[in-house]
Amino acid sequence: MNEPAKNTVRYDMLVVTGPTASGKTSLAARLAHGLGGDVISADSRQVYRQMDIGTGKDLDDYIVDGIKVPYHLIDIRDPGYRYNVFEYQRDFVKVLTALREKNRFPVVCGGSGMYIDSVVSAYRLPEVPPDPDLRKSLEDKTMEELTAILSTYRKLHNITDIDTRKRAIRAIEIERYLALHAETIASFPVSNPLVVGVLYNREMRRERISTRLKARLAGGMIQEVEKLLDRGVDPDTLIYYGLEYKYITLYLTGRMEYEAMSRSLEIAIHQFAKRQMTWFRGMERKGVVIHWIDGELPIDAKVDLVMKLLGS
């Protein structure tokens, strides 16, 4: 990696994100190869073993110029487990620390908005135990009262915290714990990340999603879910994983016909892509700078553009 030009901001981490089917993995792998770095996945489902096609691991993309680019936080849990953002941030810190010790450049890649945000915005996510007394004191509060209590701790950027009473009470529980134990909570490693997003226009994004879905259905995705069920993974857990695993499980357990499954799944993935963009726009409103790159550019042009942004 060349030294950055004079007066160029020195970034110590690269984040490659964007909505589903935008080609993030191949771009991140090429960039990591050129930077002498490793890819750290930021995908909430690629953590699971034996869930390859439906999660879009695209492991062949990590082979660049005949060399395997190292990747992390993929295939680290068995299917059936319910991984969460707290565990992700904890595991991420371990990987990041190890890469820094080896002088390897970290390239974060994924489209799970909360996972990306937890790294870029350095969420404080300690493992907060339940507080029965606090929960009891809040159980008779109205939603308006719970919202008012939560707002005394912090600004409510994330409205999902007040979607339901259960979420609101848990959010208050977490904030109270943070306030009482601030001195014992480990700080997130300081980083100066460059965040780039790969973006196609709406029509092209929809076309790429539909084309990819057809290829995956023809390429063994249904058989992948069938094997998971045969191995004893609970159907409700697969449904919990959402999208491909939800709808294919509903089909395999006789609750949906094939045509209805494929049609509903395609609609759900399009809606998911819209939600991803909503999350990224929310990050931008909070002050995160995302450098959006035209997805239709050739891969080499994308790489050159990101390298220039890095100052390399």
Secondary structure as the mmCIF struct_conf table of DSSP 4:
data_model
#
loop_
_struct_conf.conf_type_id
_struct_conf.id
_struct_conf.beg_label_comp_id
_struct_conf.beg_label_asym_id
_struct_conf.beg_label_seq_id
_struct_conf.end_label_comp_id
_struct_conf.end_label_asym_id
_struct_conf.end_label_seq_id
HELX_LH_PP_P HELX_LH_PP_P1 ASN A 2 ALA A 5
TURN_TY1_P TURN_TY1_P1 LYS A 6 ASN A 7
BEND BEND1 ASP A 12 ASP A 12
STRN STRN1 MET A 13 THR A 17
BEND BEND2 PRO A 19 PRO A 19
TURN_TY1_P TURN_TY1_P2 THR A 20 ALA A 21
BEND BEND3 SER A 22 SER A 22
HELX_RH_AL_P HELX_RH_AL_P1 LYS A 24 LEU A 35
TURN_TY1_P TURN_TY1_P3 GLY A 36 GLY A 36
STRN STRN2 GLY A 37 SER A 41
BEND BEND4 SER A 44 ARG A 45
TURN_TY1_P TURN_TY1_P4 GLN A 46 VAL A 47
STRN STRN3 TYR A 48 TYR A 48
TURN_TY1_P TURN_TY1_P5 ARG A 49 GLN A 50
TURN_TY1_P TURN_TY1_P6 ILE A 53 GLY A 56
HELX_RH_3T_P HELX_RH_3T_P1 LEU A 59 TYR A 62
STRN STRN4 ILE A 63 VAL A 64
TURN_TY1_P TURN_TY1_P7 ASP A 65 GLY A 66
STRN STRN5 ILE A 67 LYS A 68
HELX_LH_PP_P HELX_LH_PP_P2 VAL A 69 PRO A 70
STRN STRN6 TYR A 71 HIS A 72
BEND BEND5 LEU A 73 ASP A 75
STRN STRN7 ARG A 77 ARG A 77
TURN_TY1_P TURN_TY1_P8 PRO A 79 GLY A 80
HELX_RH_AL_P HELX_RH_AL_P2 VAL A 85 GLU A 101
TURN_TY1_P TURN_TY1_P9 LYS A 102 ASN A 103
HELX_LH_PP_P HELX_LH_PP_P3 ARG A 104 ARG A 104
STRN STRN8 PHE A 105 CYS A 109
HELX_RH_AL_P HELX_RH_AL_P3 GLY A 113 VAL A 120
TURN_TY1_P TURN_TY1_P10 SER A 121 ALA A 122
HELX_LH_PP_P HELX_LH_PP_P4 VAL A 128 PRO A 130
HELX_RH_AL_P HELX_RH_AL_P4 PRO A 132 LEU A 138
TURN_TY1_P TURN_TY1_P11 GLU A 139 ASP A 140
HELX_RH_AL_P HELX_RH_AL_P5 MET A 143 SER A 151
TURN_TY1_P TURN_TY1_P12 THR A 152 TYR A 153
BEND BEND6 ARG A 154 ARG A 154
HELX_RH_3T_P HELX_RH_3T_P2 ILE A 159 ILE A 162
BEND BEND7 ASP A 163 THR A 164
HELX_RH_AL_P HELX_RH_AL_P6 ARG A 165 LEU A 180
BEND BEND8 HIS A 181 HIS A 181
HELX_RH_3T_P HELX_RH_3T_P3 ALA A 182 THR A 184
BEND BEND9 ILE A 185 ILE A 185
HELX_LH_PP_P HELX_LH_PP_P5 ALA A 186 VAL A 190
STRN STRN9 PRO A 193 LEU A 199
HELX_RH_AL_P HELX_RH_AL_P7 ARG A 202 ALA A 218
TURN_TY1_P TURN_TY1_P13 GLY A 219 GLY A 220
HELX_RH_AL_P HELX_RH_AL_P8 MET A 221 ASP A 230
TURN_TY1_P TURN_TY1_P14 ARG A 231 GLY A 232
HELX_RH_AL_P HELX_RH_AL_P9 PRO A 235 TYR A 241
HELX_RH_AL_P HELX_RH_AL_P10 LEU A 243 LEU A 252
TURN_TY1_P TURN_TY1_P15 THR A 253 GLY A 254
BEND BEND10 ARG A 255 MET A 256
HELX_RH_AL_P HELX_RH_AL_P11 TYR A 258 ARG A 285
TURN_TY1_P TURN_TY1_P16 LYS A 286 GLY A 287
STRN STRN10 ILE A 290 ASP A 294
TURN_TY1_P TURN_TY1_P17 GLY A 295 GLU A 296
BEND BEND11 LEU A 297 LEU A 297
HELX_RH_AL_P HELX_RH_AL_P12 ILE A 299 LEU A 310
TURN_TY1_P TURN_TY1_P18 GLY A 311 GLY A 311
#
